[in-house]
Amino acid sequence: MNFLITGSNGQLAKEILKKLDKIGISFDAFDHNTLDITDLKSVREVIKSKKSDVVINCAAYNAVDRAEDDWQNAYLVNGIGPKNLAIACEENNAALVHYSTDYVFDGLKHAPYTIADDPNPISQYGKSKLLGERFVQTLSRKYFIIRVSWVFGIGNETNFVKKVIEWSSKNDTIKVVDDQISSPTYAVDLAKATLDLINTSSYGLCHMTSPNACSRYEWAEYILELIGWKGRLVPAKSDEFKTQAKRPGYSFMDSFPIIQTIGYNLADWKDMTKRMMKELKIDN
Ligand SMILES: NC(=O)c1ccc[n+]([C@@H]2O[C@H](COP(=O)([O-])OP(=O)(O)OC[C@H]3O[C@@H](n4cnc5c(N)ncnc54)[C@H](OP(=O)(O)O)[C@@H]3O)[C@@H](O)[C@H]2O)c1
């Protein structure tokens, strides 16, 4: 099987590459410079010439706030990019793995979102990701759309874990919102579960997150406990922070039917966070 990974410099892509390397699967990896997924001609050429069997799209425009004004670029990368990949995969009978987000939901359900719930994004970022889902669903037969949330891993300049650690090194008091609830998901675990899912050939839409929900505040509290921070953590509300984009309040996703598909659930978010700290070598 030939794997092809796009957006190979991203945090999730790096874990997938490590995993493929470890299990000895051959792959071609393309970063933003070597393959721009918004360019259909290049996408077609690369997928054809590499004779890819599975394309894992890790390329994305993830700047949630910037996407409000810069929506065309967000739509291009998160909508047209997956569309191009879906077209090329279909032409070459390759399977396409594409990641989406809990931000396709409006957060008003106040109960876990399932794969049967209708999306209703409240930000341009969420809309752009939904656009990508729809193109992939319409244009390819062998697709996996994997909705994930609050992804964190060591292979990225910044993510929530790294931000909290940085804030704690510069402040005695930190304010974190307690009205955004979802589920942190470790890129290492996502990489493994993605490869296990591909092995099932059970195509379609799924939610892949830790099975336990938490607020940003609870997550920060746990990170700070692990690093032994002695400052003061204060709960806050989202409207105290001026951000360009609205975020859903409760966007925790139920991972049904992951256990029925790959045979296990992802780990608890605390366990995932602890392992990331170990990887960063900064656990207390
Ligand atoms: N991070 C999260 O919390 C989160 C939450 C929900 C869903 N997701 C989804 O999970 C997936 C993986 O996310 P991640 O956190 O690993 O992302 P990431 O670390 O931000 O990586 C995304 C990569 O895509 C590349 N890229 C951007 N535009 C591109 C283009 N036109 N062509 C090719 N590559 C391009 C970026 O390169 P440059 O930096 O050089 O532009 C970057 O290396 C994405 O689909 C994302 O939307 C992530």
PDBQT file of the ligand as one rigid body, heavy atoms in Angstrom, charges set to zero:
ROOT
HETATM    1  N1  LIG A 301      -5.627  21.729  15.798  1.00  0.00    +0.000 N 
HETATM    2  C1  LIG A 301      -6.844  21.520  16.282  1.00  0.00    +0.000 C 
HETATM    3  O1  LIG A 301      -7.148  21.816  17.450  1.00  0.00    +0.000 OA
HETATM    4  C2  LIG A 301      -7.893  20.904  15.401  1.00  0.00    +0.000 A 
HETATM    5  C3  LIG A 301      -9.214  20.836  15.872  1.00  0.00    +0.000 A 
HETATM    6  C4  LIG A 301     -10.190  20.260  15.062  1.00  0.00    +0.000 A 
HETATM    7  C5  LIG A 301      -9.850  19.774  13.806  1.00  0.00    +0.000 A 
HETATM    8  N2  LIG A 301      -8.556  19.856  13.380  1.00  0.00    +0.000 N 
HETATM    9  C6  LIG A 301      -8.233  19.323  12.050  1.00  0.00    +0.000 C 
HETATM   10  O2  LIG A 301      -7.273  18.275  12.173  1.00  0.00    +0.000 OA
HETATM   11  C7  LIG A 301      -6.428  18.266  11.017  1.00  0.00    +0.000 C 
HETATM   12  C8  LIG A 301      -4.969  18.305  11.439  1.00  0.00    +0.000 C 
HETATM   13  O3  LIG A 301      -4.762  19.517  12.182  1.00  0.00    +0.000 OA
HETATM   14  P1  LIG A 301      -3.355  19.937  12.773  1.00  0.00    +0.000 P 
HETATM   15  O4  LIG A 301      -3.600  20.543  14.103  1.00  0.00    +0.000 OA
HETATM   16  O5  LIG A 301      -2.367  18.840  12.639  1.00  0.00    +0.000 OA
HETATM   17  O6  LIG A 301      -2.979  21.118  11.748  1.00  0.00    +0.000 OA
HETATM   18  P2  LIG A 301      -1.671  22.018  11.661  1.00  0.00    +0.000 P 
HETATM   19  O7  LIG A 301      -0.658  21.592  12.681  1.00  0.00    +0.000 OA
HETATM   20  O8  LIG A 301      -2.142  23.434  11.660  1.00  0.00    +0.000 OA
HETATM   21  O9  LIG A 301      -1.111  21.655  10.229  1.00  0.00    +0.000 OA
HETATM   22  C9  LIG A 301      -1.749  22.027   9.065  1.00  0.00    +0.000 C 
HETATM   23  C10 LIG A 301      -0.716  21.985   7.957  1.00  0.00    +0.000 C 
HETATM   24  O10 LIG A 301      -1.359  22.289   6.727  1.00  0.00    +0.000 OA
HETATM   25  C11 LIG A 301      -0.453  23.025   5.944  1.00  0.00    +0.000 C 
HETATM   26  N3  LIG A 301      -1.154  23.742   4.886  1.00  0.00    +0.000 N 
HETATM   27  C12 LIG A 301      -1.879  24.882   4.972  1.00  0.00    +0.000 A 
HETATM   28  N4  LIG A 301      -2.370  25.218   3.763  1.00  0.00    +0.000 NA
HETATM   29  C13 LIG A 301      -1.958  24.259   2.897  1.00  0.00    +0.000 A 
HETATM   30  C14 LIG A 301      -2.141  24.040   1.510  1.00  0.00    +0.000 A 
HETATM   31  N5  LIG A 301      -2.857  24.896   0.759  1.00  0.00    +0.000 N 
HETATM   32  N6  LIG A 301      -1.584  22.960   0.936  1.00  0.00    +0.000 NA
HETATM   33  C15 LIG A 301      -0.858  22.087   1.688  1.00  0.00    +0.000 A 
HETATM   34  N7  LIG A 301      -0.619  22.243   2.997  1.00  0.00    +0.000 NA
HETATM   35  C16 LIG A 301      -1.178  23.316   3.596  1.00  0.00    +0.000 A 
HETATM   36  C17 LIG A 301       0.222  23.942   6.940  1.00  0.00    +0.000 C 
HETATM   37  O11 LIG A 301       1.431  24.412   6.414  1.00  0.00    +0.000 OA
HETATM   38  P3  LIG A 301       1.885  25.964   6.628  1.00  0.00    +0.000 P 
HETATM   39  O12 LIG A 301       1.877  26.163   8.137  1.00  0.00    +0.000 OA
HETATM   40  O13 LIG A 301       3.226  25.999   6.015  1.00  0.00    +0.000 OA
HETATM   41  O14 LIG A 301       0.853  26.784   5.941  1.00  0.00    +0.000 OA
HETATM   42  C18 LIG A 301       0.404  23.015   8.135  1.00  0.00    +0.000 C 
HETATM   43  O15 LIG A 301       1.668  22.364   8.096  1.00  0.00    +0.000 OA
HETATM   44  C19 LIG A 301      -6.885  19.453  10.163  1.00  0.00    +0.000 C 
HETATM   45  O16 LIG A 301      -7.821  19.033   9.210  1.00  0.00    +0.000 OA
HETATM   46  C20 LIG A 301      -7.576  20.350  11.167  1.00  0.00    +0.000 C 
HETATM   47  O17 LIG A 301      -8.513  21.230  10.579  1.00  0.00    +0.000 OA
HETATM   48  C21 LIG A 301      -7.569  20.389  14.149  1.00  0.00    +0.000 A 
ENDROOT
TORSDOF 0
